[in-house]
Amino acid sequence: LRALPISLKSLKERLASLNSELQSVLNKSEVVYGEMEAIMDEINRCKSELTGLQPFEPVRVKPTEAQRKMLFEYERQYVEFSKTTLSTTEETIAQARGRLEEVALMREFGNRYKQYKSLLQDIFFDADSKLKSALKKLQGALDSEGSMAIQDFEEKYAALAPPNTNKETVLARLQLLDNAFQQIQEKSKYRVDAFIGHLERLRLEIDEDALTGFYKLKFEELSERLELWQELGQLGMAVEIIDHQFNVLYSQLAKSIDVIKGFIGDSSKAQREYELMKAAFEHLEDNYKLLTPLYRTSGKIRRDVKGNEVEDYIRRFFQETFREERIKMNVTQEFKDYSLYTYESVLIPVFINIVNNAIYWLIPANERKILFDVRDGKIVVCNSGVPIEGYLLEDIFKPFYTKKPKGRGIGLYVSRTSLRENGLDIIATNEPKFNVLNGACFIIQPYTNQNTDEQ
């Protein structure tokens, strides 16, 4: 991956130089067609080399974030190279062809055929050489396996040699020799059959390297997901226990506050302190009620959850934070009128998570805005904070991925998982028609396999 940008830069310089040479030849009053054809042949070789520099993500190993960032940057350089240097060279070649006479043009056609044929043959000659080298190594491994099996059998034969010619002794040793042979035979046949079977399954049209990498990555993803659900399960049980204890304490505290009222005299200071304590408790009570829609037990029935309900809930949930952080939340009429038929306990936490993340990434922004909208029939929630880099648009939904200090990296993963289990999906996008505030932008839409394929 580190070598690709260097090779691309070298190829870019070569093409630029060849383009200048060809342009110089074209500017002459008398064109030397042989010279022109030589330069054009060299340009075609450079274009052939460019095919081998195409960016792609490896399949057998999982690239790190730094490597994905390097690949993203290299893809940008590759596309820019194709649009500028390569495009300019193609224009010069078109001019050169316009200067060629008919006979010279036909000669170029024939030369181009020979050149391309030679390049194609080079691919298979190189592959043939590599195949012979690989087969030689495989033959060596097979010979080594056979030698070890024979050596193992010879050692057992020497150890089992009868010490005398006694019939019973010889018969017993024969039985042991049969057993030793069967064991070595079964082991050898199993290993050789598996080895040959693997070779027989090889096909040019089947990329077994990609399949191996795919299954390896899937195994890693499933292992991470299992660990995540175990952790979330333990966290959920802890929350249930704390919630039960909180209910008991909450009830006791409410009764105690009512009892205290009867013992307060005419003291204005005592009365004032009591009112402050009661107001603080009522505020705590209001915040606790906000948690009710988040519990699954409260959302067992699907219903139409309207946008204005979501707006009201988000404003109440984050009212203090919005005021302290000077965040302006805008909601379009389209969003207010929009509704989704789903579980409230599934949908509301998704919006809370999106807004909670937005609050952090809005810190560096001068104008702190969050917009709730509906575009093309899809719910859009975007902000004016730090945008999501293109190569991270899918990574942010992976478990434990986070850029926030002390973040757990499970919010967006759980949001997507919960939505998909209920026929909805969430994606991140930088498309200008959705991301009108140029920060982070999320879309909530019906879930289909096509959504996954597009990502």
ZICOR-V843923 format. One record per pair of residues at least 12 apart in sequence whose ideal C-beta (glycine too) atoms are under 7 Angstrom apart, sorted by the first residue. I is the first residue (numbers start at 0). J is the second residue. If there is no record, write none. Layout:
BEGIN
i->I j->J
i->I j->J
END
This chain:
BEGIN
i->0 j->66
i->0 j->69
i->0 j->70
i->3 j->52
i->3 j->73
i->4 j->73
i->4 j->76
i->6 j->52
i->7 j->52
i->7 j->76
i->7 j->77
i->7 j->80
i->10 j->45
i->10 j->48
i->10 j->49
i->10 j->52
i->11 j->80
i->11 j->84
i->13 j->45
i->14 j->42
i->14 j->45
i->14 j->84
i->14 j->85
i->14 j->88
i->15 j->84
i->17 j->38
i->17 j->41
i->17 j->42
i->17 j->45
i->18 j->87
i->18 j->88
i->18 j->91
i->20 j->38
i->21 j->35
i->21 j->38
i->21 j->39
i->21 j->91
i->21 j->95
i->22 j->91
i->24 j->38
i->25 j->94
i->25 j->95
i->25 j->98
i->30 j->98
i->32 j->99
i->32 j->103
i->35 j->95
i->36 j->107
i->36 j->110
i->39 j->92
i->39 j->95
i->40 j->114
i->42 j->88
i->42 j->92
i->43 j->114
i->47 j->118
i->54 j->70
i->54 j->73
i->54 j->74
i->54 j->77
i->56 j->70
i->58 j->208
i->58 j->209
i->58 j->212
i->58 j->213
i->59 j->208
i->59 j->211
i->59 j->212
i->61 j->216
i->61 j->219
i->67 j->390
i->68 j->390
i->71 j->389
i->71 j->390
i->144 j->190
i->148 j->183
i->148 j->187
i->151 j->183
i->152 j->179
i->152 j->180
i->152 j->183
i->155 j->179
i->156 j->176
i->159 j->172
i->159 j->175
i->159 j->176
i->159 j->179
i->223 j->398
i->224 j->398
i->227 j->398
i->227 j->409
i->252 j->280
i->256 j->276
i->256 j->277
i->256 j->280
i->259 j->273
i->260 j->273
i->289 j->315
i->289 j->316
i->292 j->343
i->292 j->344
i->292 j->347
i->293 j->344
i->293 j->347
i->293 j->348
i->294 j->344
i->295 j->344
i->297 j->344
i->298 j->342
i->298 j->343
i->298 j->344
i->298 j->345
i->301 j->340
i->301 j->341
i->301 j->342
i->302 j->343
i->303 j->338
i->303 j->340
i->304 j->338
i->304 j->339
i->304 j->341
i->304 j->343
i->304 j->346
i->305 j->338
i->306 j->334
i->306 j->335
i->306 j->336
i->306 j->337
i->306 j->338
i->307 j->335
i->309 j->350
i->310 j->330
i->310 j->335
i->310 j->371
i->312 j->347
i->313 j->350
i->313 j->354
i->314 j->328
i->316 j->351
i->317 j->354
i->320 j->358
i->324 j->358
i->324 j->367
i->325 j->367
i->326 j->358
i->326 j->361
i->326 j->367
i->326 j->369
i->327 j->367
i->327 j->368
i->328 j->369
i->329 j->368
i->329 j->370
i->330 j->371
i->331 j->371
i->331 j->372
i->331 j->373
i->333 j->372
i->333 j->373
i->334 j->371
i->334 j->372
i->334 j->373
i->337 j->373
i->337 j->378
i->341 j->421
i->341 j->423
i->342 j->421
i->345 j->417
i->345 j->418
i->345 j->421
i->348 j->414
i->349 j->414
i->349 j->418
i->349 j->425
i->352 j->410
i->352 j->411
i->352 j->414
i->353 j->380
i->353 j->441
i->354 j->369
i->356 j->410
i->357 j->369
i->357 j->382
i->357 j->384
i->357 j->439
i->359 j->403
i->360 j->382
i->360 j->384
i->360 j->385
i->360 j->438
i->360 j->439
i->361 j->382
i->361 j->383
i->361 j->384
i->363 j->385
i->364 j->383
i->364 j->384
i->366 j->383
i->367 j->383
i->368 j->382
i->368 j->383
i->368 j->436
i->369 j->382
i->370 j->435
i->370 j->436
i->374 j->432
i->374 j->433
i->377 j->442
i->377 j->443
i->377 j->444
i->378 j->442
i->378 j->443
i->379 j->433
i->379 j->440
i->379 j->442
i->380 j->441
i->381 j->433
i->381 j->434
i->381 j->435
i->381 j->436
i->381 j->438
i->381 j->439
i->381 j->440
i->382 j->436
i->382 j->438
i->382 j->439
i->383 j->436
i->383 j->437
i->383 j->438
i->384 j->438
i->384 j->439
i->385 j->438
i->386 j->429
i->386 j->437
i->386 j->438
i->386 j->439
i->387 j->427
i->387 j->429
i->387 j->439
i->389 j->429
i->392 j->427
i->392 j->428
i->393 j->454
i->395 j->411
i->395 j->427
i->396 j->411
i->396 j->412
i->396 j->415
i->397 j->412
i->398 j->412
i->418 j->446
i->419 j->446
i->422 j->445
i->422 j->446
i->423 j->443
i->423 j->445
i->423 j->446
i->424 j->444
i->424 j->445
i->424 j->446
i->424 j->450
i->425 j->441
i->425 j->442
i->425 j->443
i->426 j->442
i->426 j->450
i->426 j->454
i->427 j->439
i->427 j->440
i->427 j->441
i->428 j->440
i->428 j->442
END
